[in-house]
């Protein structure tokens, strides 16, 4: 942890000043939203895109706050939450992230302090989701300036996510990739407020879960992804 960051004192307009955070999230678009929220709040943010990379970060760096996506490319974020919740010394604040509201129960059962639903965009709600779990000495003095600002991540990150999805969809067929890519796309679609893309991802996930032929669903979803890449954003 940075000694300089530790010496900084939170203020009413930057209530997370002095906080270092690690986000474990594979979506660049979701990470860009969190980067902007942390920047507005005074927190310093680092990112890991998988459980493996998170473990490497945590081997050399101890954040005050860790935010963990439930669906990651190399496993479930719930396992990482459970491991960190049982560790001693414990990270001060452990939060689970998901676009699936039903995941909140599993996140809390795994030992997290709280849950953040995607899309993550409201500044005041983001700050509150962290501040409510921090000890008194990390709280800003006096009344806090509450902002209802909504951040808008750069669509470059959205397109980067879609390029990643396109690459996965065009790999040789595997059962595991459908579960992962539909979950990833659902989160991307929620963050971008792209209802049509989210619906297509859910349809493919439903076909996969019942064991039905997913060939048509994969083709349709791949076409939608390519259309959005070409358009430079949601349609």
C-alpha positions in Angstrom: 0.0 0.0 0.0 1.2 3.5 -0.9 2.4 5.4 2.2 1.4 8.6 0.5 -2.1 7.4 0.0 -2.4 6.3 3.6 -1.5 9.9 4.8 -4.2 11.5 2.8 -7.3 12.6 4.6 -10.9 12.2 3.2 -12.8 15.4 2.5 -16.5 16.2 2.1 -16.2 16.3 -1.7 -13.6 13.5 -2.0 -14.8 11.1 0.7 -12.6 8.2 -0.4 -9.3 10.1 -0.4 -6.6 7.9 1.1 -8.4 4.7 0.0 -6.6 2.2 -2.3 -8.9 -0.2 -4.1 -8.5 -3.3 -6.3 -11.2 -4.3 -8.7 -11.3 -7.9 -10.0 -13.3 -7.5 -13.2 -12.9 -8.8 -16.8 -15.0 -6.1 -18.5 -13.0 -3.0 -19.5 -16.3 -1.0 -19.8 -17.3 -1.8 -16.2 -13.7 -1.1 -15.0 -13.8 2.3 -16.8 -16.9 3.2 -14.9 -15.3 2.2 -11.6 -12.1 4.2 -12.5 -14.2 7.3 -13.1 -16.1 6.8 -9.8 -12.9 6.3 -7.8 -11.3 9.3 -9.5 -14.3 11.5 -8.6 -14.2 10.1 -5.0 -10.4 10.4 -4.4 -9.7 6.7 -4.3 -6.8 5.1 -6.1 -7.8 2.0 -8.2 -5.9 -0.9 -9.6 -7.4 -3.7 -11.7 -7.0 -7.5 -12.1 -9.0 -9.2 -14.9 -9.0 -12.7 -13.4 -8.6 -14.7 -10.2 -5.0 -15.5 -11.1 -4.1 -11.9 -11.7 -5.8 -10.9 -8.5 -3.7 -13.4 -6.5 -0.6 -11.9 -8.0 -1.7 -8.4 -7.1 -2.5 -9.4 -3.5 0.9 -11.1 -3.2 2.6 -7.7 -3.4 -0.2 -5.1 -2.7 -2.8 -4.8 0.0 -5.8 -2.7 -0.8 -8.2 -1.2 1.7 -11.1 -2.2 -0.5 -11.5 -5.0 -3.0 -14.5 -5.3 -5.5 -14.9 -8.7 -7.1 -17.0 -9.6 -10.0 -18.9 -12.9 -9.5 -18.2 -14.2 -13.1 -14.5 -14.3 -14.0 -12.8 -16.1 -16.9 -10.9 -18.6 -14.7 -13.5 -19.3 -12.0 -16.1 -17.9 -9.7 -15.5 -14.7 -7.9 -17.3 -16.2 -4.9 -14.3 -18.5 -4.3 -12.0 -15.5 -4.1 -14.4 -13.6 -1.8 -14.6 -16.6 0.5 -10.8 -16.9 0.6 -10.3 -13.2 1.4 -13.1 -13.2 4.0 -11.4 -15.9 5.9 -7.9 -14.4 5.6 -6.1 -12.8 8.5 -5.4 -9.9 8.5 -8.5 -9.2 6.5 -9.0 -6.6 3.8 -11.1 -3.9 5.3 -13.9 -3.9 2.8 -14.8 -6.9 0.5 -17.6 -6.2 -2.1 -19.1 -8.5 -4.7 -20.2 -7.2 -8.1 -22.7 -8.7 -10.5 -25.4 -7.7 -13.0 -27.5 -10.6 -11.6 -29.4 -9.3 -8.6 -30.0 -12.9 -7.4 -26.2 -13.2 -6.9 -26.4 -10.9 -3.8 -27.3 -13.8 -1.5 -24.4 -15.9 -2.7 -22.0 -12.9 -2.4 -23.0 -12.3 1.2 -23.0 -16.0 2.0 -19.4 -16.2 0.8 -18.4 -13.6 3.4 -18.5 -10.2 1.5 -19.4 -7.0 3.4 -21.7 -5.8 0.6 -22.9 -6.1 -2.9 -22.9 -3.7 -5.9 -25.3 -4.3 -8.7 -24.3 -3.5 -12.3 -24.5 -1.0 -14.0 -22.4 1.0 -11.5 -22.9 4.6 -12.5 -24.3 6.8 -9.6 -21.5 8.5 -7.7 -23.3 8.9 -4.4 -24.5 5.3 -4.4 -21.0 4.1 -5.2 -19.4 6.1 -2.4 -22.1 4.9 0.1 -21.5 1.3 -0.8 -17.9 1.7 0.4 -18.2 4.3 3.2 -20.8 2.3 5.1 -18.3 -0.4 5.8 -15.2 1.7 6.6 -14.0 2.4 10.1 -14.5 5.8 11.7 -10.9 7.0 11.1 -11.5 6.6 7.3 -14.7 8.6 7.2 -14.7 12.2 6.0 -15.1 14.7 8.8 -18.5 16.5 9.1 -21.3 16.4 6.6 -20.5 14.7 3.3 -21.2 16.4 0.0 -23.7 14.1 -1.8 -23.6 14.1 -5.6 -26.2 12.4 -7.8 -23.8 12.6 -10.7 -24.0 9.7 -13.1 -20.8 8.8 -14.9 -20.6 7.8 -18.6 -17.7 5.5 -19.4 -15.8 5.9 -22.7 -17.3 3.7 -25.5 -13.8 2.7 -26.5 -13.8 0.3 -23.5 -17.2 -1.0 -24.6 -15.9 -1.8 -28.1 -12.8 -3.4 -26.6 -15.1 -5.7 -24.6 -17.0 -6.6 -27.7 -13.8 -7.4 -29.6 -12.9 -9.7 -26.8 -16.3 -11.4 -26.9 -16.1 -11.7 -30.7 -12.8 -13.5 -30.4 -14.2 -16.0 -27.9 -17.3 -16.7 -30.0 -15.1 -17.4 -33.0 -13.0 -20.0 -31.2 -13.7 -23.7 -31.6 -16.9 -24.6 -29.8 -16.7 -25.4 -26.1 -19.4 -25.7 -23.5 -17.5 -23.6 -20.9 -17.2 -20.6 -23.2 -21.0 -20.2 -23.7 -21.6 -19.9 -19.9 -18.8 -17.4 -19.6 -19.5 -15.2 -22.6 -23.2 -14.9 -21.9 -22.5 -13.8 -18.4 -19.9 -11.4 -19.6 -22.1 -10.0 -22.3 -25.1 -9.6 -19.9 -22.9 -7.4 -17.7 -21.6 -5.4 -20.6 -25.2 -4.9 -21.9 -26.4 -3.7 -18.5 -23.6 -1.2 -18.2 -24.2 0.1 -21.8 -28.0 -0.1 -21.4 -28.1 -2.2 -24.5 -31.3 -4.2 -23.8 -31.3 -6.1 -27.2 -27.8 -7.4 -26.6 -28.7 -8.4 -23.1 -31.8 -10.2 -24.2 -29.8 -12.2 -26.9 -27.2 -13.2 -24.3 -29.9 -14.4 -21.9 -31.6 -16.4 -24.7 -28.4 -18.2 -25.6 -27.7 -18.9 -21.9 -31.2 -20.4 -21.6 -30.6 -22.7 -24.6 -27.3 -23.7 -23.1 -28.8 -24.5 -19.7 -31.5 -26.8 -21.2 -29.0 -28.6 -23.4 -30.6 -27.4 -26.6 -28.7 -26.8 -29.8 -26.9 -23.4 -29.4 -25.6 -23.0 -32.9 -28.2 -20.6 -34.1 -28.0 -18.6 -30.8 -24.2 -18.3 -31.1 -24.5 -17.1 -34.7 -27.2 -14.5 -33.9 -25.3 -13.2 -30.9 -22.0 -13.0 -32.9 -23.8 -11.0 -35.6 -25.2 -8.6 -33.0 -21.7 -8.1 -31.5 -20.2 -7.4 -34.9 -22.9 -4.9 -35.7 -22.1 -3.0 -32.6 -18.4 -3.0 -33.2 -19.0 -1.6 -36.7 -21.4 1.0 -35.3 -19.0 2.0 -32.5 -21.6 1.6 -29.8 -25.0 0.2 -28.7 -27.7 0.1 -31.4 
